[in-house]
Amino acid sequence: MSLPPCPKCSSEYVYQDQAQLICPECGHEWNPADAAAEDAPLTAKDANGTLLQEGDKITVAKDLKVKGSSLVIKIGTKAVIRRIVDAKDHELDCKVDGIGEMMVTAAFVKKS
């Protein structure tokens, strides 16, 4: 049975203690099941439930007020998803036409 190397120091001398893997060289402990879940790509779903990916073109599904500004993003405004982030409120880092870079909530957009 071969165990993966330590993610911190790349040591080969890893041993298992119940569900945890332990590195005797640096003392790092981790659960391999948790590490596999962290490697999964981030996903977000639009207002229709369609899976969004980086590089997708989207349109705004409802008028959105921009926090700290009097600016309003109108329905139908187009944007491109730069990256998907793991955040509570705003999952999409987008370049919105006519406005620029901003974070948008995935529930208020539709994939085009």
Secondary structure, DSSP 8 states (H G I E B T S, - for coil): ------TTT--S--EEETTEEE-TTT--EE-HHHHHHHTS---EE-TTS-EE-TT-EEEESS-EE-TTSS-EE-TT-EEEEEEE---SS--EEEEETTTEEEEE-GGGEEE-
